[in-house]
Amino acid sequence: MAMTADGKVATAGREVTTFGSPADQRALYALRATADAILCGARTVEETGATLGTGDPAFARSRRRAGRSSAALRVVVSGSASLSSDAALWSHPGAPIVVLTSGKALDREHERLRSLGAQVWQSPGDRIDFPQALAWLGREFGVRRLVVEGGGQLNAALLAADQVDELRVTWVPRIFGGQASPTLADGPLAYTLADAVKFRCVRMRSVGEERFLRFLRDRWQGASLPDRGVISLPDESTPPPA
Ligand SMILES: NC(=O)c1ccc[n+]([C@@H]2O[C@H](COP(=O)([O-])OP(=O)(O)OC[C@H]3O[C@@H](n4cnc5c(N)ncnc54)[C@H](OP(=O)(O)O)[C@@H]3O)[C@@H](O)[C@H]2O)c1
């Protein structure tokens, strides 16, 4: 996620412009290239026109060389199944699209999403049970490494469900300010300091005026996540593989 000095990930007007540099964009695609699936909230998909694609064809080649499919599975979280039929990803060819919904979603909305080509998974109950949802993605599609691309509501829900192992932040020297601008984690997480979700910073690199930060949950020792099968991650400054 690209984040300002005051923790914001978009302006209050939610204008659709990336405020990260081209290096930040490259880092995003480099990370996607390592993922079995990309996960995104419905409002991010709609507002940013995200297609959750692979980007430069070189990334697809590097995926295939690493034994992965050409493109990561595209997964959107939309509890009420409100994800717009006009969202750009529907018309962008690529990996299959999965929508995760909750018991609040109406059957007719499920049908609409299916008719657009999505596979739908519905969580029991009014809230999405993320451990169950991720376990299903693992069984159904072999997803072991999931890259989450926000927005803040989805991030907060995953943090609250203790499903986040690693955080990548591109820290941009801007301030958006105010309470209306979306933040990295837009949901109640810590009422007291003791409730804070704790990470360790394991890397910081400077590229131009930005800082590329990598954090691991404090439960992980060393710089890798051996139990999840992640051995190494690409360096954002490396050019795309030929
Ligand atoms: N700077 C960056 O790197 C970056 C990255 C991504 C996004 N953004 C910005 O973030 C903003 C969007 O973020 P956002 O927080 O408003 O929205 P979001 O998290 O992208 O999407 C919110 C929607 O996703 C579904 N959802 C999320 N969490 C859920 C949960 N726990 N249970 C059920 N459904 C859930 C709901 O859909 P339903 O309404 O269908 O129930 C909810 O309305 C945009 O302005 C975007 O530009 C910035």
PDBQT file of the ligand as one rigid body, heavy atoms in Angstrom, charges set to zero:
ROOT
HETATM    1  N1  LIG A 301      -2.859   3.866  -1.484  1.00  0.00    +0.000 N 
HETATM    2  C1  LIG A 301      -3.076   2.616  -1.785  1.00  0.00    +0.000 C 
HETATM    3  O1  LIG A 301      -2.141   1.838  -1.962  1.00  0.00    +0.000 OA
HETATM    4  C2  LIG A 301      -4.494   2.131  -1.889  1.00  0.00    +0.000 A 
HETATM    5  C3  LIG A 301      -4.735   0.776  -2.120  1.00  0.00    +0.000 A 
HETATM    6  C4  LIG A 301      -6.062   0.339  -2.189  1.00  0.00    +0.000 A 
HETATM    7  C5  LIG A 301      -7.110   1.232  -2.012  1.00  0.00    +0.000 A 
HETATM    8  N2  LIG A 301      -6.821   2.536  -1.792  1.00  0.00    +0.000 N 
HETATM    9  C6  LIG A 301      -7.948   3.505  -1.604  1.00  0.00    +0.000 C 
HETATM   10  O2  LIG A 301      -8.802   3.015  -0.589  1.00  0.00    +0.000 OA
HETATM   11  C7  LIG A 301     -10.136   3.466  -0.851  1.00  0.00    +0.000 C 
HETATM   12  C8  LIG A 301     -11.082   2.275  -0.754  1.00  0.00    +0.000 C 
HETATM   13  O3  LIG A 301     -10.953   1.684   0.507  1.00  0.00    +0.000 OA
HETATM   14  P1  LIG A 301     -12.228   1.377   1.428  1.00  0.00    +0.000 P 
HETATM   15  O4  LIG A 301     -11.695   1.001   2.757  1.00  0.00    +0.000 OA
HETATM   16  O5  LIG A 301     -13.186   2.493   1.327  1.00  0.00    +0.000 OA
HETATM   17  O6  LIG A 301     -12.920   0.151   0.713  1.00  0.00    +0.000 OA
HETATM   18  P2  LIG A 301     -12.479  -1.370   0.430  1.00  0.00    +0.000 P 
HETATM   19  O7  LIG A 301     -11.913  -2.021   1.644  1.00  0.00    +0.000 OA
HETATM   20  O8  LIG A 301     -11.706  -1.435  -0.828  1.00  0.00    +0.000 OA
HETATM   21  O9  LIG A 301     -13.906  -1.974   0.093  1.00  0.00    +0.000 OA
HETATM   22  C9  LIG A 301     -14.938  -1.909   1.049  1.00  0.00    +0.000 C 
HETATM   23  C10 LIG A 301     -16.024  -2.866   0.622  1.00  0.00    +0.000 C 
HETATM   24  O10 LIG A 301     -15.482  -4.176   0.524  1.00  0.00    +0.000 OA
HETATM   25  C11 LIG A 301     -16.310  -5.097   1.194  1.00  0.00    +0.000 C 
HETATM   26  N3  LIG A 301     -15.681  -5.480   2.473  1.00  0.00    +0.000 N 
HETATM   27  C12 LIG A 301     -14.514  -5.045   2.986  1.00  0.00    +0.000 A 
HETATM   28  N4  LIG A 301     -14.277  -5.648   4.164  1.00  0.00    +0.000 NA
HETATM   29  C13 LIG A 301     -15.323  -6.472   4.392  1.00  0.00    +0.000 A 
HETATM   30  C14 LIG A 301     -15.673  -7.367   5.423  1.00  0.00    +0.000 A 
HETATM   31  N5  LIG A 301     -14.924  -7.546   6.517  1.00  0.00    +0.000 N 
HETATM   32  N6  LIG A 301     -16.838  -8.053   5.329  1.00  0.00    +0.000 NA
HETATM   33  C15 LIG A 301     -17.638  -7.884   4.254  1.00  0.00    +0.000 A 
HETATM   34  N7  LIG A 301     -17.365  -7.064   3.233  1.00  0.00    +0.000 NA
HETATM   35  C16 LIG A 301     -16.220  -6.356   3.305  1.00  0.00    +0.000 A 
HETATM   36  C17 LIG A 301     -17.630  -4.364   1.440  1.00  0.00    +0.000 C 
HETATM   37  O11 LIG A 301     -18.374  -4.525   0.240  1.00  0.00    +0.000 OA
HETATM   38  P3  LIG A 301     -19.998  -4.499   0.213  1.00  0.00    +0.000 P 
HETATM   39  O12 LIG A 301     -20.350  -3.054   0.313  1.00  0.00    +0.000 OA
HETATM   40  O13 LIG A 301     -20.375  -5.130  -1.076  1.00  0.00    +0.000 OA
HETATM   41  O14 LIG A 301     -20.471  -5.288   1.404  1.00  0.00    +0.000 OA
HETATM   42  C18 LIG A 301     -17.157  -2.929   1.630  1.00  0.00    +0.000 C 
HETATM   43  O15 LIG A 301     -18.140  -1.954   1.364  1.00  0.00    +0.000 OA
HETATM   44  C19 LIG A 301     -10.133   4.079  -2.243  1.00  0.00    +0.000 C 
HETATM   45  O16 LIG A 301     -10.148   5.486  -2.112  1.00  0.00    +0.000 OA
HETATM   46  C20 LIG A 301      -8.809   3.622  -2.832  1.00  0.00    +0.000 C 
HETATM   47  O17 LIG A 301      -8.274   4.563  -3.730  1.00  0.00    +0.000 OA
HETATM   48  C21 LIG A 301      -5.550   3.012  -1.720  1.00  0.00    +0.000 A 
ENDROOT
TORSDOF 0
